Amino acid sequence: MKSRNIKLRLTVMNYLQFAIWGAYLTSMGRYLGAAGFGEQIGGFYAMQGFVSLFMPALMGIVADRWIPAQRLLGLCHALAGGLMLALFGYTQTAAPEYPILFTLYSLSVAFYMPTIALSNSVAYSALEQAGLDLVKSFPPIRVFGTVGFICTMVMVSLVGVEATSGQFAVSGGLGILLALYAQTLPHCSTAPKGQSKSLVEALGLRAFVLFKEKKMALFFIFSMLLGVSLQVTNGFANPFISAFGEIDAYKDTFGVQHANILIALSQASETLCILLIPFALRRFGIKIVMLISMVAWVLRFGLLGLGDPGAGVWLFVLSMLVYGVAFDFFNVSGSLFVDRETDPSIRSSAQGLFMIMTNGIGATLGSLGAQAVINHFVNSETDTTARMLGWSMSWYTFAAYAAVVAVLFAVLFRYKRQAEG
């Protein structure tokens, strides 16, 4: 395999991998609200967390034992993309009904979520076959995934499908494209008989032994509590900003017309803030870095509650910029902490447990909880002024939750700082 072109091929794979997700992740809530499903938005986003509890592990076992990872990557994308196209087609034939809409969406994300791990496996295998250093070679490739995510966020806004089911067509089309492209990627070997992971290992269940240690038990519990914040703005920031369109003073502002482009600043910030993590860990240690993340979540939510797409748009911009710190300082630093503090024999399982607690249990509870808060403050009102006040109260509630978690973490989590990074 020629190393000079493998990086380019994997870059294209990563670009498409996250472009598929970016087509709808931050704008789906706006479509659902416009289609009359504003009170069910949280359920759609919770489904992503729910299927993340088991589908990546199941597909990982299949890739280990029976189907090479690049083939399975293509198969999963073909199914997920086909279901997205079916979802779009269904919305074009009649007024969509919730059970059918939710079922098609759920089946699609059930096959999409495992592809994130599968694409990483393909990249690792290909880089190793090419004799390239994973630590040096993979991050510049992975960053193009975020670029792809941002590009489709912007594209669905500019082509006018941010508030329509057309975003599902964009996602499905890209999914089919990657399904075909995956068949051209380097071959990944299945594990020799007897060496593949068991379901217990793949789900990270072996790592539950870490709960016997107070420090690690507290860390995983707080990871779940902070994971509650992860999907809140993905699901509700776009519907919130677009709701200002009901007010004459804001309806023609850039933020209302192109909320996705404004929100894309969050992903750009995320890309840049990754570079700060090694310095932050060396300078402050894991506890302070995690606290910085928690304070950033308070600002993320609070600034949304204070801002508007007119004269207060700068508050929205600040909220988008602090997202990088909120997300990366938690997710990436937390993963590094788990790697440092666990025995090599259960390190992979511990990483699986970290993902279950954050992107699985935490994000699922957060999506459902956020929906309950918004139903109480926003969807229960009919007057525009009362609804906008309800949105602000919702964001303040989320900010207060993040603040309480930060205070509890500062008091309860004891960790003797070591040289890190």
C-alpha positions, 0 to 999 in steps of 0.5 A: 500500500502506498502511504502517499495516497492512503492519508487522502483516501482516509481523509475523504472517508472521515469527511463523508462520515461526519458530513452525513451527521452534520446534515441533520444533527443540529437542524432536525429539531427545527424541522420537527418543530415546524412539522408539529413534533416540537414536544417529541424532539428530545425523544429523537435525540435520546434515541441516538444515545440509546442505540449507542449503548449497544449497537457499536459494540454489536457491530464491533463484534461482527467486524472482529469475527465475520465481516471485515470492518471496511465492508461492514462500514459500507453495509451500515452506511447503505442501510442508514442512508437508505432509511434516511432516503425512505424517511425523506420520501415518506415526508413527501407523500403525506403529512408525516405521522409520528410512529412512522417518522420515529421508526424510520429515523430510529432504524437509520441512527441504529446503523449510523452510530456504529459507523463512527467506531468502524471508520476509526477501526478502518483508519487505524488498520490502514495506517498501520498497514502503511507503516505510519505512526497513528498518533501523528497521522490520525489527528490531521485526518480526523479533523476533516470529519469536523470540517465535513460536519460544518460544511453540510451544516452550512450547505443545508442552510444555504440551499434552504432545507434547514427547516425541511425534511430535505436535510434527510435526503442530503444525509441519505445521499451522502450515506449511499456515497460513502457506502460505495466508497467504503468498498474501495478502502484497504482490507481490514482483517478479522481477528483470529479465532479465539482472539475477538472481543466478547460482548462483555468486553465490547460493551465495556462491562469488565470495567465496572470493577473500577466502581470499587475504587472511589475516585473512579466511581465518582469520575464515571458518575460525574461523567454521566451527569455532565453527559446530560448536557451533550445533546441539549443544544444539538436538539434545541438551539436551532428551534430556539433561534428560529423561534425569534422569527415570530417577532418582527424585529428579528425575523429577517436577521441572519441568525433566524434565516441561517441558524445552522451557520451560526451554530457551526461556530460551535464545531469550528471552536471544537476543532481549535480547542482540541489544540489547547488540551495538552497545555491545559492538562500540563498546566492545571491537571485533570480536575481543573480542566474538567471544572473549566469544562463544567463552567463552560457549559454554564456559560454555553447555556446561560449566554443562549438565555441572555442573547438574541439574533439582533443586538444580542447576537454577540452573546450567541457568538460567545456561546458558540465559542465556549462550546469548544472548551465545554465539549473538548475539555470534558470528552477528550480530557476525560478519555485521557484520564481513563487511559492514564488511570486504568490497568492496560488489561481493562483499558479498552473496556474502561473507554467503552464504559466512559462512552456508555456513561457519557454519550449513552446514559448521560446524553439519553437522560439529557435529551429527555430531561431537556424536552421535559423542561422545554415542554414545561416552559415553552410548549405549554405557552401559546403567546409568543412573548411567553414562549420566548421567556420560556426559552430563556427560563429553559436555558437558565435551568440548564445552566443552573444544572451545570453549575450544581454539577460543577460545585459538587464535582469541585467538592467531592472529586479528590485527585492528587495532581500528577504530571499530565499531558 
